[in-house]
Amino acid sequence: MAAIPQSSLLVAAPARGDRVLIKNFRRVGHLDIPGGGQVYVKGGYAYVGHMAPPLGTSVVDISDPRAPKVVAQLRIPETTHCHKARVVGDLLFVNYEQYRNNPAFDKPGWVIYDVSRPASPRQVAFVHTHGVGVHRFSVDEGHAYITTEVEGYLGAITVIYDLASPAKPREVSRWWLPGQWTAGGETPTWEGKRHRTHHALRCGDRLAIGCWYGGLALVDISDIARPRTLSYLDWSPPYLAPTHTAMKIPWKIRERDILVATDEHITDAHTDPSPFFWVVDISDESKLIPVANHIVPESAVKNTTGRFGSHQPQEQLYPGDNVIHVTWFSGGLRAIDISDPYLPREVGHFVPDPGPGAKSAQSNDVYVQPDGLVFVIDRINGLDILERGAGPGGAAKKARAKPAARRPASARARRAAAGPKAKARGRAAKRAARRGRAGRRR
């Protein structure tokens, strides 16, 4: 993947007229840029993984969020899909996946770049996998959790790599659904690759894994070399949308351990109900129980052309803030408060104007900063930068900044703040007190 010269940076034509729907957000900035599958923010830069070649990743300077600007772009072969990007420290991670079943695709895997100088990414490593390559992944300071096809398995599985040496990532373990390891004699009970791992997210010593039409799994990785399945939960059928993301909330809500999940709307054909957002009680890790959901009615958006339904929640979670931002394709961005996990409620939304050539908004991914800035990438065109409003999400953000403790006011300060009438009453009281003491002495 080569960096594109500044003179050749690809951006889109200006967006059409303003038909934005917005509640409890303020639009701070916008960048017309080809559509993306993911936006990740680190150190004053946003990294956008694009939906289609020749663009792989754009590096966007957001030091002034009102005027974001592209400072670097990485080019990929026409056979390749490179729509995910994440940054840990000075390292950028991106995926390499087959693009639209192109038979010439021959480089499945994932790539690591040094972005200590964000405008000049430098490749550190390429990890070759198998088949159609890597779709989604997550990364922390020690490990990468890669969703990829592997020889001998049916469909994608989760492969965990040790990142102690970024130039030479080392596989440490694998996790898959029973029936996927066909080379090991397992027999699938489903058709094709419908059951497979789609996205794995770590929380402490647990992995929550969206398993497409196989539902979701909760996995113990306290021994990371030997992942151990704790439980499965699958609601399809009767609900026919595949499970995209499962994410454990790292604190208790109403004294319960909570996981949230999204199903994905994968076609332009609409369903009843459309794919939605789930809340699951995982306090008993052997028995996962759905306790609530949130569905956006199609009547909430004027233009529901194309995909309409849930897709991806924010993955950046901050203690005390129970508002989860979820992209909803033509439904835009929805802010969902799960402070009451049994009754989630929407507290804000943002539906952008369709980008050039698009029939509707197609909000695909969201990144939320601790300062309340929200970054939303559309899968067709456009990066929007928002500021959270004064509703529950904004209030939670402000509550995290504790006010400095105040010293008790001095007597002089209390008198200064009391006002002229109070001061006069104080002087009269002192004169009366002196007269009383003089009378007692006599």
N, C-alpha and C positions, 0 to 999 in steps of 0.2 A: 504494500500500500504506500503510494508516494504522495508527498505533500504537493499541493497545487500552488503554483506561483500566485502572488497577490493579484497580479493583473488578470488572472483567469478565474478568480473566485466566482462561484455560482450563487446567485440570489434570484429570487423570483420577481415578476412584475408586481407593481403596487396592487394592494387588495382593492376590491370593489367597494361600493358605498357602505355606509355604516348601518348594519342591521343587528348590532350586538344586543344580546339580552344579558343583563347583569344585575345581581342583587348581592349586597354585602361584600362586594369587592370594588376596588378602584383600579382601572387599567392604567398602568404606569408606563409601559413601553410595548412596542411591537416590532418584530423583524420579519420581513417577507423573505422566506427561505424555503427551499424545497422540503416537502413533508418528512417527518421523522417518526421513528418508532420509540425513541427514548430521549429524554433530556436529563442530564446529570450536572449538578452545579458544584464547583469547588474552587476556592481561592480567587473569586472575582471573574471566573470564566464558566460559561455553560458549554457542555459538550453534547452535541446532537448527533445521534445515530440515524442515518437517513434510510428511507424506505426503498430506494431504487438506485442502481448504479447509473453513472460512474461515481456518484458521491458515496463515500463511506461515512466519514465523520467530519463535522464542522466544529471548529473551536470559536466561541463567540465571547468577545470582551463585554462583560456586563458591569464594569466598574461604575458606569453611569447607566442605571437600568432604564432611564428614559430614552437612551440612544444606544442600544446594543449594536455591536458591529463585528462582522466576521474577520478573524485575524489569521486563520489557517483552515485548510480543508485537505482531507486525505482521500485520494482516489482509489477505486477498486476496479477489478475486472468486470466486464459486462455479465459474467456468469454468476456473480456473487451478490449476496444479500448481507449487508453489514449494518443492521438497524438498531443495535444496542451498544451503549457506551457507559462505562462507569469509571470513576477515578478514586483511587486510594493512595494517599500520600502524593507522590510525584508520578504515579503510574496510571496510565489509561489502558483499560481493557475493552476490547471490541470482539464481536463474533464474526465468523465467516460461515455462511450458510448458502446452500444452493438457491439460486434465484429462478423462480418460476419454472422449475423442473428442467432447467437448461442441461442437456446431456454432456456439454463440454466442461461442466464444473468438475474441478479436480483438486480443490484445496480446502477440504473441510477442516474446521478447527477454530482457534481463537488466538488473538494477537495481543501482546503487551507493548506499550510505548512509554518512553520516558517523556513526560511533559513538564519537567522542571522549568523549561522554557516553553510555555503553552503555544506560542506562535511558531515553534519549530519542533514538532513531535519527532522522536527518534525511536525506531523499532528496537525492542530489547529481545523479544522472543516470539516465535510462532509455534503453537502446539497443534500438531496434526491429530485429528480424530478419525471419523469414519462417516461413510454414507452421505447424507445430506448436510452433515455438519452440525454446528451449534446454533440453537435458536435463542434461548434465554440463558441468563446466568446471574449469579450474585457473587460478591467478593467482599472479604474483610481483610484486616491486616495480615492474617495468617494463612487464609485458605480461599480458594475459588470453588464455587459450587456450580458446576457446568451441566447444562442440559444438552446432551449430544447423542447422536447415534454411535453405537459401538459394535464392532464385528461380533456376531454370535448372539445378538439381542434383537428382538422385534420392536422397532420404534425407539424413541429416545429414552435414555435413562439418566440418572444423576451421577456424575463422577466428581469426586472431591480431590482437589490438588493442594499440595503443600507449596506455599509461596516463599519459603525461607530463602530460596535463591530464585529471584524473579527471572533470571536468564535461563533457568532450567527448572520449571515447575515439575513437581513429582506427584504422580497419582498415589493416593493413599487408601482410597476405598471407592466402592460403588454401591448404589442403591437402586433397586428396580421393583416393579410390581411382579408378584408371582405370575408366571406364564410368559414373561418377556424373554427369559434366558433360554431360548430355543436350543442353542448349542449345548446347553447343560441338561437337555431332556425335558424342559418344561413345556407345557402345552397351553396356549392362550385359549380363553373362553369367549373371545370377542373377535370381531372381523377386522382384518387389516391392522392398522396402527392406532386404532381409536383409543386404546388404553396405553398411555405412555406418560412419562414425567414431562411437565411443561415448564415449571418454575419452582425453584427451591429457595426459601428464605430462612436464614438462621436467626434464632432468638435464644441467647444463652446456650444451653446444651440441647436445644431442640431445633429440628428442621421441620418447617411446614411446607408441604410439597403439593402444588396443584398438579393433578394427574389427568387432565383433559376429560375424556368421557369415563375415566376411572375414578372421578371424584377427587378426594384429597387424602393425604396421609400425614400423620404426626410421627416423627422419627426421633429417637434418642441417639444423639451423637456425643454423649459424654465420653465414650471411647470412639474417637473419630475414625479410627481404623476399622471399626466394626459397627456400622450403623444398625440400629435395632428398631424395628417397626413397633410402635405402641398401639396404633389404631388406624382404621380407615373410615371414611364417611363418603358415601356416594348417593347423590339424589337424581342421577340421570340413568335410566328413567325414574320417575315420570317427567322430570324437568329435563329438556332435551339439549340445553346449551352446555358446552364443555366447560369444566372448571379451569380458569386461567391462573389465578393467584390465590394462595392461602397465606395468611400473615398473623402470627401470634402477637397480641398486644403485650408489651413487657411489664405491665403493672396490672394489678387487680382493679376491676370496676365493679362496684357494689359487692365487694368481697368474692368475686368470681374471676376465674381465669378465662379470658376471652380470646377468640380467634375470629378474624373477619376474612371473607372470601368473596371473590367476584367470578361470575361466569362470563363468557365472552360471546358477543353477537358476531358470528363469523360469516354471515351472508347478508345480502341486501333484502332478502325476504323477511318480513316482519312476523313475529310469533306472538301468541297470547298465553302467558305473559311474556314480555320481552325479558332477556337475561337481566339478572338483578344482583344486588349486594346482600350477602348473608352475614348474620351474626351467630357464632357458635360458642356454646359453653363447653370449655375443655377442662373444667376443674377436675373431673375424673378422666384421666388421659386414656383410660381403656374404653370409655363410652362417650363419644362426642355427640352433643345434642344441639341441633339448630334451635335457637330461641326467638329469632326475629329476622326480618329482611327489610330492605328498602327498594321500592320499585318506583321509577320515574314514569308517570303516565305520558303517553305520546301527546296528549293535549297540552302538556306543559311547554312544548316547543312547536313553533309554527312550521318549521321545515325539518321533517324527519326523514328526508330522502336518504337512501343508502342505509348503512348500519345504524341502528338505534338500540342501545342497551349498554350494560356495564362493560368495562374493560379492565382498567388497572388502577389500584389505589396508590396513594402516596406511600412510600416505604420509609420515609423519614418521620420518626415518632418522637415526641417531646413530652416528658412527664408533666402531667397536669393539663394536657391539651387532648381532649377526647373527640375532636373534630377530624374526621378522615375525609380527605379530598379524593374523589374518584372520577376518572375520565369515563365519558358515557357516549362516545362517538358523536352522532348528530345531536345528542342531548347535552353536549358540551362538558363542562366541569360541574360536578355537584359536591357541595360541602355537607357532610352527614355527621351529625352529633350523636355519638353513641354513649353519652354520659349515663343514660338509661339504656342498657343493652337490650332490654325487652321492648323498647319503643324508640328506635332510632328516628331522628327527624332531620329534615333538610333545613339548613340555616343559611344557605347561599348558593348561588349558581353563576356561571359565566358561559354563555354560548357565543362564540366568535362569529364574525362574518365569514361566509365561505370564501376560501382563497381562490385565486385565479384558476379557472378550469374545473372548479369543484361545484357540485350541485348542493352541497350542504356542508356544515362544519363536520369535522371528523376528529374530535379531540382524542388523542391516543395515549399520552403519558403526562405525568405531573411530578414536579419536584417542589417540595416546600422547605424553605429556609427557616431557621429559628427566629429570624427577625420579622417573619410574617410575609416575606415576598414569596410569591407562588409563580412557578414557571410551567406553562402549558404548551405542549407541542402538538400540532395538528398533523395527521398522517398524510394529508394532501399538500398543505402549505401553511407556513406561519408559526412563529414562536411568539407567545404573548407573555408579558410579565405583569402580574397583578399584585395588589396589596390588599391584605385582608381587612374587612371592615370592622365595625364596632359590635358585631354580634358575638355569639358564644366563642367562635374561633379566635376572633380578634381580642376578646376579653381574656381568653386563656393565655394568649401570647403576652399580653401586658402583665398578667398576674405573675408570670415567671420572673419578672424583674422586680425583686422585693425592694420597697423603699428603704432608704437608710434610716437607722434608728435615730430618733430625735432626743436631744438632751432636754431635761426638765428646764423650763424657762426660769430665768433669774427673777428676783423681785423687781428689779429695775425694768427688765423686759416686759413683765406683766403690767407694770404701771404705764409703760410707753404704749402698750397695745390697748389700754383700757379706755382711752378717750377723755376729753376735757371734763365731762360731767362726772364721770367716775373718779377722776383725779380730785375734783372739788369735794365730792362726798368723802373721799379718803382724808383730805386735809381737815375737814370739819370733825371727823371721827377722832383724829389725833388730838385736836384742840380739846374736845370733850374729855378724852382720856386723861390729858394733862390736868384739867381742872379737877377731875375726880381724885387724882392722886394727891393734888395740893390740899384738897379739903380733908382727906384722911390724915395728912400730916398735922394739920391744925387741930 
